[in-house]
């Protein structure tokens, strides 16, 4: 198997991947973690007046049960995104270090001054 070869040269059996997609995915996971945490805070704030506003209604118990399940779901999403953020960032760093030799060889490829969209 030859991967990441340039100018007709074959690569070795190691797959070379740019760190950028991993780092980008890590950033998205971190943004989702932050959004899930914000969602939990918004949910708690919105629920603050529910108990006094629904006192005596049959739905009060159901609303409290629903709040607890949504808090658990959002906490699970937040925690998983936090785990993914670290894992993906680390993977990007490891792959990025492997990619330097290929990147320097690809940098010599002449593409001209015309942007891709204009070709």
DSSP file (Angstrom, degrees, kcal/mol; ACC not computed):
  #  RESIDUE AA STRUCTURE BP1 BP2  ACC     N-H-->O    O-->H-N    N-H-->O    O-->H-N    TCO  KAPPA ALPHA  PHI   PSI    X-CA   Y-CA   Z-CA
    1    1 A X              0   0    0      0, 0.0     2,-0.5     0, 0.0    13,-0.0   0.000 360.0 360.0 360.0 133.0    0.0    0.0    0.0
    2    2 A X        +     0   0    0     11,-0.1     2,-0.3     8,-0.1     3,-0.2  -0.966 360.0 170.4-124.4 118.4    1.4    3.4   -0.9
    3    3 A X        +     0   0    0      9,-0.9     9,-0.2    -2,-0.5    11,-0.1  -0.913  58.1  15.1-126.0 150.6   -0.2    6.5    0.7
    4    4 A X  S    S+     0   0    0     -2,-0.3     2,-0.2     1,-0.2    -1,-0.2   0.770  79.8 155.6  61.9  29.2    0.8   10.1    0.7
    5    5 A X        -     0   0    0     -3,-0.2     2,-0.3     6,-0.1    -1,-0.2  -0.607  24.6-159.7 -84.6 149.6    3.3    9.8   -2.1
    6    6 A X    >   +     0   0    0     -2,-0.2     3,-2.5     1,-0.2   100,-0.0  -0.940  64.3   9.6-128.4 151.2    4.2   12.8   -4.2
    7    7 A X  T 3  S-     0   0    0     -2,-0.3    -1,-0.2     1,-0.3     3,-0.1   0.850 133.7 -52.8  52.1  40.1    5.7   13.2   -7.7
    8    8 A X  T 3  S+     0   0    0      1,-0.3    -1,-0.3    -3,-0.1     2,-0.3   0.398 106.7 131.9  80.2  -5.2    5.3    9.5   -8.4
    9    9 A X    <   -     0   0    0     -3,-2.5     2,-0.3     1,-0.0    -1,-0.3  -0.600  54.6-129.5 -78.8 140.0    7.1    8.5   -5.2
   10   10 A X        -     0   0    0     -2,-0.3    -4,-0.1    -5,-0.2     2,-0.1  -0.658  16.0-135.0 -87.3 145.7    5.4    5.9   -3.1
   11   11 A X        -     0   0    0     -2,-0.3    -7,-0.1     1,-0.2    -6,-0.1  -0.287  27.1-100.7 -83.3 178.2    4.9    6.5    0.6
   12   12 A X        -     0   0    0      2,-0.2    -9,-0.9    -9,-0.2    -1,-0.2  -0.253  47.1 -84.5 -89.4-171.3    5.5    3.9    3.2
   13   13 A X  S    S+     0   0    0    -11,-0.1     2,-0.4    -2,-0.1   -11,-0.1   0.532  99.4 100.4 -75.7  -4.3    2.9    1.8    4.8
   14   14 A X  S    S-     0   0    0    -11,-0.1     2,-0.4     1,-0.0    -2,-0.2  -0.697  74.3-129.0 -86.4 130.0    2.0    4.5    7.4
   15   15 A X        -     0   0    0     -2,-0.4     2,-0.6    -4,-0.1    -2,-0.1  -0.614  20.0-152.0 -74.6 129.4   -1.0    6.6    6.7
   16   16 A X        +     0   0    0     -2,-0.4     2,-0.4    83,-0.1   -12,-0.1  -0.923  17.7 178.3-108.6 124.4   -0.2   10.3    6.9
   17   17 A X        -     0   0    0     -2,-0.6    82,-0.2    78,-0.2    81,-0.1  -0.971  30.5-113.9-128.0 137.8   -3.1   12.5    7.9
   18   18 A X        -     0   0    0     -2,-0.4     4,-0.5     1,-0.1     3,-0.3  -0.384  19.3-132.8 -66.4 146.8   -3.0   16.3    8.4
   19   19 A X  S  > S+     0   0    0      1,-0.2     4,-2.5    76,-0.2     3,-0.3   0.696  89.6  85.4 -72.1 -18.8   -3.7   17.4   12.0
   20   20 A X  H  > S+     0   0    0      1,-0.2     4,-2.8     2,-0.2     5,-0.2   0.892  85.8  47.9 -57.5 -49.4   -6.2   20.0   10.8
   21   21 A X  H  > S+     0   0    0     -3,-0.3     4,-2.4     1,-0.2    -1,-0.2   0.891 114.9  47.4 -61.5 -35.7   -9.4   17.8   10.7
   22   22 A X  H  > S+     0   0    0     -4,-0.5     4,-2.1    -3,-0.3    -1,-0.2   0.923 113.8  46.3 -70.0 -43.4   -8.7   16.4   14.1
   23   23 A X  H  X S+     0   0    0     -4,-2.5     4,-1.9     2,-0.2    -2,-0.2   0.897 113.0  50.5 -65.2 -40.1   -8.0   19.7   15.6
   24   24 A X  H  X S+     0   0    0     -4,-2.8     4,-2.0    -5,-0.3    -2,-0.2   0.925 110.5  48.7 -63.1 -45.4  -11.1   21.2   14.0
   25   25 A X  H  X S+     0   0    0     -4,-2.4     4,-2.4    -5,-0.2    -1,-0.2   0.866 108.2  55.7 -63.2 -35.8  -13.3   18.3   15.3
   26   26 A X  H  X S+     0   0    0     -4,-2.1     4,-2.1     1,-0.2    -1,-0.2   0.904 106.8  49.9 -62.0 -41.3  -11.8   18.9   18.7
   27   27 A X  H  X S+     0   0    0     -4,-1.9     4,-2.3     2,-0.2    -2,-0.2   0.889 109.7  50.4 -64.3 -39.9  -12.9   22.5   18.6
   28   28 A X  H  X S+     0   0    0     -4,-2.0     4,-2.5     2,-0.2    -2,-0.2   0.917 109.4  51.1 -64.4 -42.8  -16.4   21.5   17.6
   29   29 A X  H  X S+     0   0    0     -4,-2.4     4,-2.1     1,-0.2    -1,-0.2   0.897 110.3  49.5 -61.5 -39.6  -16.6   19.0   20.4
   30   30 A X  H  X S+     0   0    0     -4,-2.1     4,-2.3     2,-0.2    -1,-0.2   0.900 109.6  51.1 -67.4 -39.4  -15.5   21.7   22.9
   31   31 A X  H  X S+     0   0    0     -4,-2.3     4,-2.6     1,-0.2    -2,-0.2   0.906 110.4  49.5 -62.2 -41.1  -18.1   24.1   21.5
   32   32 A X  H  X S+     0   0    0     -4,-2.5     4,-2.6     2,-0.2    -2,-0.2   0.883 108.8  53.1 -64.9 -37.5  -20.8   21.5   21.9
   33   33 A X  H  X S+     0   0    0     -4,-2.1     4,-2.0     2,-0.2    -2,-0.2   0.930 111.4  45.6 -61.2 -45.6  -19.6   20.9   25.5
   34   34 A X  H  X S+     0   0    0     -4,-2.3     4,-2.4     1,-0.2    -2,-0.2   0.911 113.5  49.5 -64.5 -43.2  -19.9   24.6   26.2
   35   35 A X  H  X S+     0   0    0     -4,-2.6     4,-2.6     2,-0.2    -2,-0.2   0.884 109.8  50.9 -64.8 -38.7  -23.4   24.8   24.6
   36   36 A X  H  X S+     0   0    0     -4,-2.6     4,-2.0     2,-0.2    -1,-0.2   0.903 110.8  49.2 -65.1 -39.6  -24.6   21.8   26.5
   37   37 A X  H  X S+     0   0    0     -4,-2.0     4,-1.9     2,-0.2    -2,-0.2   0.906 111.9  48.2 -65.5 -41.3  -23.4   23.4   29.8
   38   38 A X  H  X S+     0   0    0     -4,-2.4     4,-2.7     1,-0.2    -2,-0.2   0.893 109.3  54.3 -64.0 -40.0  -25.2   26.6   28.8
   39   39 A X  H  X S+     0   0    0     -4,-2.6     4,-2.4     1,-0.2    -2,-0.2   0.882 106.5  51.2 -61.2 -39.4  -28.3   24.6   28.0
   40   40 A X  H  X S+     0   0    0     -4,-2.0     4,-2.3     2,-0.2    -1,-0.2   0.913 111.0  47.8 -64.4 -41.8  -28.3   23.1   31.4
   41   41 A X  H  X S+     0   0    0     -4,-1.9     4,-2.3     2,-0.2    -2,-0.2   0.915 112.8  48.5 -65.5 -42.3  -28.0   26.5   33.0
   42   42 A X  H  X S+     0   0    0     -4,-2.7     4,-2.6     1,-0.2    -2,-0.2   0.894 110.6  51.7 -63.3 -39.9  -30.9   27.9   30.8
   43   43 A X  H  X S+     0   0    0     -4,-2.4     4,-1.7     2,-0.2    -2,-0.2   0.913 110.8  47.1 -64.0 -43.6  -33.0   24.9   31.7
   44   44 A X  H  X S+     0   0    0     -4,-2.3     4,-0.8     2,-0.2    -1,-0.2   0.902 113.0  49.5 -64.6 -40.7  -32.5   25.3   35.4
   45   45 A X  H >< S+     0   0    0     -4,-2.3     3,-0.7     1,-0.2     4,-0.4   0.916 111.7  48.0 -64.6 -43.0  -33.2   29.1   35.1
   46   46 A X  H 3< S+     0   0    0     -4,-2.6     3,-0.5     1,-0.2    -1,-0.2   0.825 111.9  51.0 -66.9 -30.3  -36.4   28.4   33.2
   47   47 A X  H >X S+     0   0    0     -4,-1.7     3,-1.5     1,-0.2     4,-0.7   0.631  84.5  91.2 -81.3 -13.7  -37.5   25.8   35.7
   48   48 A X  T << S+     0   0    0     -4,-0.8     4,-0.3    -3,-0.7     3,-0.2   0.843  94.7  35.2 -54.8 -38.6  -37.0   28.1   38.7
   49   49 A X  T 3> S+     0   0    0     -3,-0.5     4,-2.2    -4,-0.4    -1,-0.3   0.442  94.9  89.5 -95.7   1.0  -40.5   29.4   38.7
   50   50 A X  H <> S+     0   0    0     -3,-1.5     4,-1.9     2,-0.2    -1,-0.2   0.913  83.3  53.0 -66.5 -43.1  -42.2   26.2   37.6
   51   51 A X  H  < S+     0   0    0     -4,-0.7     4,-0.3     1,-0.2    -1,-0.2   0.939 117.0  36.7 -61.5 -48.1  -42.8   24.8   41.1
   52   52 A X  H >4 S+     0   0    0     -4,-0.3     3,-0.5     1,-0.2    -1,-0.2   0.851 118.4  51.8 -73.3 -31.9  -44.5   27.8   42.4
   53   53 A X  H 3< S+     0   0    0     -4,-2.2    -2,-0.2     1,-0.2    -1,-0.2   0.699 116.9  37.5 -77.3 -19.1  -46.3   28.5   39.1
   54   54 A X  T >< S+     0   0    0     -4,-1.9     3,-2.5    -3,-0.2     6,-0.3   0.235  79.6 144.9-116.0  13.1  -47.7   25.0   38.8
   55   55 A X  T <  S+     0   0    0     -3,-0.5     3,-0.1    -4,-0.3    -3,-0.1  -0.286  73.3  17.8 -56.2 129.4  -48.5   24.3   42.4
   56   56 A X  T 3  S+     0   0    0      1,-0.3    -1,-0.3     2,-0.0     2,-0.2   0.265  98.0 117.9  92.6 -11.5  -51.7   22.2   42.7
   57   57 A X    X   -     0   0    0     -3,-2.5     3,-1.0     1,-0.1    -1,-0.3  -0.596  69.2-129.5 -87.6 151.3  -51.6   21.0   39.0
   58   58 A X  T >> S+     0   0    0      1,-0.2     4,-0.6    -2,-0.2     3,-0.5   0.746 103.9  65.4 -67.3 -23.3  -51.3   17.4   38.1
   59   59 A X  H 3> S+     0   0    0      1,-0.2     4,-2.7     2,-0.2    -1,-0.2   0.608  75.7  87.5 -78.8 -10.9  -48.4   18.2   35.7
   60   60 A X  H <> S+     0   0    0     -3,-1.0     4,-2.1    -6,-0.3    -1,-0.2   0.902  90.6  45.8 -57.7 -45.2  -46.0   19.4   38.5
   61   61 A X  H <> S+     0   0    0     -3,-0.5     4,-2.2    -4,-0.3    -1,-0.2   0.915 113.1  49.9 -64.6 -43.0  -44.6   15.9   39.1
   62   62 A X  H  X S+     0   0    0     -4,-0.6     4,-2.5     1,-0.2    -2,-0.2   0.895 109.4  52.0 -63.3 -39.8  -44.3   15.2   35.4
   63   63 A X  H  X S+     0   0    0     -4,-2.7     4,-2.4     2,-0.2    -1,-0.2   0.906 109.7  49.1 -63.4 -41.3  -42.4   18.5   34.9
   64   64 A X  H  X S+     0   0    0     -4,-2.1     4,-1.9    -5,-0.2    -1,-0.2   0.890 111.9  48.5 -65.1 -39.4  -40.0   17.6   37.7
   65   65 A X  H  X S+     0   0    0     -4,-2.2     4,-1.9     2,-0.2    -2,-0.2   0.905 111.7  49.7 -65.8 -41.1  -39.4   14.2   36.2
   66   66 A X  H  X S+     0   0    0     -4,-2.5     4,-2.4     1,-0.2     5,-0.2   0.905 108.2  53.3 -64.9 -42.0  -38.8   15.6   32.8
   67   67 A X  H  X S+     0   0    0     -4,-2.4     4,-2.6     1,-0.2    -1,-0.2   0.929 108.2  50.6 -58.1 -45.9  -36.4   18.2   34.1
   68   68 A X  H  X S+     0   0    0     -4,-1.9     4,-2.0     1,-0.2    -1,-0.2   0.895 110.7  48.1 -62.2 -40.6  -34.3   15.5   35.8
   69   69 A X  H  X S+     0   0    0     -4,-1.9     4,-2.2     2,-0.2    -1,-0.2   0.889 112.8  48.2 -70.0 -37.0  -34.1   13.4   32.6
   70   70 A X  H  X S+     0   0    0     -4,-2.4     4,-2.8     2,-0.2     5,-0.2   0.887 109.9  52.4 -69.5 -37.9  -33.1   16.4   30.5
   71   71 A X  H  X S+     0   0    0     -4,-2.6     4,-2.2    -5,-0.2    -2,-0.2   0.914 110.8  48.1 -61.3 -41.6  -30.4   17.4   33.0
   72   72 A X  H  X S+     0   0    0     -4,-2.0     4,-2.1    -5,-0.2    -2,-0.2   0.910 112.6  48.5 -65.4 -41.8  -29.0   13.9   32.8
   73   73 A X  H  X S+     0   0    0     -4,-2.2     4,-2.3     2,-0.2    -2,-0.2   0.944 113.5  45.7 -62.9 -48.4  -29.0   13.9   29.0
   74   74 A X  H  X S+     0   0    0     -4,-2.8     4,-2.8     1,-0.2    -1,-0.2   0.873 111.7  52.4 -64.9 -36.5  -27.3   17.3   28.7
   75   75 A X  H  X S+     0   0    0     -4,-2.2     4,-2.6    -5,-0.2    -1,-0.2   0.902 109.4  49.8 -64.9 -39.9  -24.8   16.3   31.4
   76   76 A X  H  X S+     0   0    0     -4,-2.1     4,-2.4     2,-0.2    -2,-0.2   0.909 112.5  47.0 -64.6 -42.0  -24.0   13.1   29.4
   77   77 A X  H  X S+     0   0    0     -4,-2.3     4,-2.6     2,-0.2     5,-0.2   0.940 113.1  49.3 -63.7 -47.2  -23.6   15.1   26.2
   78   78 A X  H  X S+     0   0    0     -4,-2.8     4,-2.0     1,-0.2    -2,-0.2   0.924 113.7  45.6 -57.8 -46.9  -21.4   17.7   28.0
   79   79 A X  H  X S+     0   0    0     -4,-2.6     4,-2.0     2,-0.2    -1,-0.2   0.898 113.5  48.4 -66.5 -41.5  -19.2   15.0   29.5
   80   80 A X  H  X S+     0   0    0     -4,-2.4     4,-2.7     2,-0.2    -1,-0.2   0.897 111.3  50.1 -66.7 -40.1  -18.8   13.0   26.3
   81   81 A X  H  X S+     0   0    0     -4,-2.6     4,-2.5     2,-0.2    -1,-0.2   0.875 109.2  52.5 -66.2 -36.4  -17.9   16.2   24.3
   82   82 A X  H  X S+     0   0    0     -4,-2.0     4,-1.6    -5,-0.2    -2,-0.2   0.907 111.2  46.7 -63.4 -41.5  -15.3   17.1   26.9
   83   83 A X  H  X S+     0   0    0     -4,-2.0     4,-2.2     1,-0.2    -2,-0.2   0.929 113.7  48.0 -65.2 -45.3  -13.8   13.6   26.6
   84   84 A X  H  X S+     0   0    0     -4,-2.7     4,-3.2     1,-0.2     5,-0.4   0.881 105.1  60.0 -63.4 -38.5  -13.9   13.8   22.8
   85   85 A X  H  X S+     0   0    0     -4,-2.5     4,-2.2     1,-0.2    -1,-0.2   0.946 110.1  41.1 -54.8 -50.9  -12.3   17.3   22.8
   86   86 A X  H  X S+     0   0    0     -4,-1.6     4,-2.2     2,-0.2    -1,-0.2   0.910 116.8  48.1 -65.0 -43.3   -9.2   16.0   24.6
   87   87 A X  H  X S+     0   0    0     -4,-2.2     4,-2.2     2,-0.2    -2,-0.2   0.930 114.2  45.1 -65.2 -46.3   -8.9   12.8   22.6
   88   88 A X  H  X S+     0   0    0     -4,-3.2     4,-2.5     2,-0.2    -1,-0.2   0.888 112.3  51.7 -67.3 -38.9   -9.3   14.5   19.2
   89   89 A X  H  X S+     0   0    0     -4,-2.2     4,-2.0    -5,-0.4    -1,-0.2   0.921 111.3  48.0 -62.9 -43.1   -6.9   17.3   20.1
   90   90 A X  H  X S+     0   0    0     -4,-2.2     4,-2.2     2,-0.2    -2,-0.2   0.893 111.1  50.4 -64.0 -40.1   -4.3   14.7   21.1
   91   91 A X  H  X S+     0   0    0     -4,-2.2     4,-2.9     1,-0.2     5,-0.3   0.911 108.7  52.6 -64.5 -42.2   -4.8   12.7   17.9
   92   92 A X  H  X S+     0   0    0     -4,-2.5     4,-2.5     1,-0.2    -1,-0.2   0.896 109.5  49.0 -60.4 -40.8   -4.4   15.9   15.9
   93   93 A X  H  X S+     0   0    0     -4,-2.0     4,-1.7     2,-0.2    -1,-0.2   0.919 112.6  47.4 -65.6 -43.3   -1.1   16.7   17.6
   94   94 A X  H  X S+     0   0    0     -4,-2.2     4,-1.2     1,-0.2    -2,-0.2   0.936 116.7  42.4 -65.3 -45.6    0.2   13.2   17.0
   95   95 A X  H  X S+     0   0    0     -4,-2.9     4,-1.4     1,-0.2   -78,-0.2   0.875 110.4  57.7 -68.6 -36.0   -0.8   13.1   13.4
   96   96 A X  H  < S+     0   0    0     -4,-2.5     4,-0.4    -5,-0.3    -1,-0.2   0.869 104.2  52.1 -61.7 -36.6    0.4   16.6   12.8
   97   97 A X  H >< S+     0   0    0     -4,-1.7     3,-0.6     1,-0.2     4,-0.2   0.851 109.7  48.9 -68.6 -33.7    3.9   15.6   14.0
   98   98 A X  H 3< S+     0   0    0     -4,-1.2     3,-0.4     1,-0.2     4,-0.4   0.769 105.6  60.6 -73.2 -25.6    4.0   12.7   11.5
   99   99 A X  T 3X S+     0   0    0     -4,-1.4     4,-2.7   -82,-0.2     5,-0.2   0.533  74.6  92.3 -85.0  -8.5    2.8   14.9    8.6
  100  100 A X  H <> S+     0   0    0     -3,-0.6     4,-2.2    -4,-0.4    -1,-0.2   0.880  85.8  49.6 -58.3 -42.9    5.7   17.4    8.6
  101  101 A X  H  > S+     0   0    0     -3,-0.4     4,-1.5    -4,-0.2    -1,-0.2   0.914 114.4  45.0 -64.3 -42.6    7.9   15.6    6.0
  102  102 A X  H  > S+     0   0    0     -4,-0.4     4,-2.4     1,-0.2    -2,-0.2   0.905 111.3  53.7 -67.7 -40.8    4.9   15.2    3.6
  103  103 A X  H  X S+     0   0    0     -4,-2.7     4,-1.7     1,-0.2    -2,-0.2   0.890 107.2  50.7 -61.8 -39.8    3.8   18.8    4.1
  104  104 A X  H  < S+     0   0    0     -4,-2.2     4,-0.4    -5,-0.2    -1,-0.2   0.868 112.3  46.8 -68.9 -33.8    7.3   20.1    3.2
  105  105 A X  H >< S+     0   0    0     -4,-1.5     3,-0.9     1,-0.2    -2,-0.2   0.868 112.4  49.7 -72.9 -36.3    7.4   18.0    0.0
  106  106 A X  H >< S+     0   0    0     -4,-2.4     3,-1.8     1,-0.2    -2,-0.2   0.779  97.1  70.8 -72.8 -25.4    3.8   19.1   -0.9
  107  107 A X  T 3< S+     0   0    0     -4,-1.7    -1,-0.2     1,-0.3    -2,-0.2   0.728  90.5  61.4 -62.7 -21.4    4.8   22.7   -0.4
  108  108 A X  T <  S+     0   0    0     -3,-0.9     2,-0.4    -4,-0.4    -1,-0.3   0.494  75.3 111.6 -84.2  -3.2    7.0   22.6   -3.5
  109  109 A X    <   -     0   0    0     -3,-1.8     2,-0.5    -4,-0.1    -3,-0.0  -0.597  69.7-131.1 -74.8 124.1    4.0   21.8   -5.8
  110  110 A X        +     0   0    0     -2,-0.4    -2,-0.1     1,-0.2    -1,-0.1  -0.645  37.1 163.1 -80.0 122.2    3.4   24.8   -8.1
  111  111 A X        -     0   0    0     -2,-0.5     3,-0.3     1,-0.2    -1,-0.2   0.434  40.0-133.4-115.5  -4.3   -0.3   25.8   -8.1
  112  112 A X        -     0   0    0      1,-0.2    -1,-0.2     0, 0.0     0, 0.0  -0.185  33.9 -73.7  77.3-176.1    0.1   29.3   -9.6
  113  113 A X  S    S+     0   0    0      2,-0.1     2,-0.5    -2,-0.0    -1,-0.2   0.441  96.9 106.4 -99.1  -1.1   -1.6   32.4   -8.3
  114  114 A X  S    S-     0   0    0     -3,-0.3     5,-0.1     1,-0.1     0, 0.0  -0.671  73.1-123.1 -82.0 125.9   -5.1   31.5   -9.5
  115  115 A X    >>  -     0   0    0     -2,-0.5     3,-1.4     1,-0.1     4,-0.6  -0.273  23.9-109.8 -64.7 155.8   -7.5   30.4   -6.7
  116  116 A X  G >4 S+     0   0    0      1,-0.3     3,-1.2     2,-0.2    -1,-0.1   0.865 116.6  57.0 -53.4 -41.4   -9.1   27.0   -7.0
  117  117 A X  G 34 S+     0   0    0      1,-0.3    -1,-0.3     2,-0.1    -2,-0.0   0.731 106.0  51.0 -68.1 -20.0  -12.5   28.5   -7.6
  118  118 A X  G <4        0   0    0     -3,-1.4    -1,-0.3     1,-0.2    -2,-0.2   0.495 360.0 360.0 -95.3  -3.8  -11.3   30.4  -10.6
  119  119 A X    <<        0   0    0     -3,-1.2    -1,-0.2    -4,-0.6    -2,-0.1   0.474 360.0 360.0 -81.9 360.0   -9.6   27.5  -12.4
